[in-house]
């Protein structure tokens, strides 16, 4: 049995929860991914080391949301590709239509292959403490994160980045 220090990451469970919530509410789940050599995506759609992928059932085939990897097949400009995304490279999952979802803290590039997680003393009682992930709401600046590759979304264009620009979204915690 795993103790609290050895327990598995909450990231895959939160990703599956937001994915399921999107599907239950007729929304389109998107994932923002920090691309490195462990991520298998069409490199021509990577911008500034990131890619946003539509992971809805309509846009993917053979979708598997595992504890270590997101796997699926998708078409990019009409060409079928196999996509492999390690869970620890997912920066956020959110609904295309309203921007609601969850964002994860950035990875420390100097960290080992295991996911870097933030551990908080129990109980967390001070207002200044932050959980390892934050909720994104429609009024959250930067909720759109970035646009998806051309032809990836069957519903139309992806959400536009917020006015005022900036590559890093600003998120706020909702209690």
Secondary structure, 3 states (H helix, E strand, C coil): CCCCCCCCCCHHHHHHHHHHHHHHCCCCEEEEEECCCCCECCHHHCECCEEEEECCCCCCEEEEECCCEEEEEEEECCEEEEEEEEHHHEEEEEECCCCCEEEECCCCCCCCCCCCCCCCCCCCCCCCCCCCEEEECCCCCCCCCCCCCCCCCCCCCCCCCCCCCCCCCCCCCCC
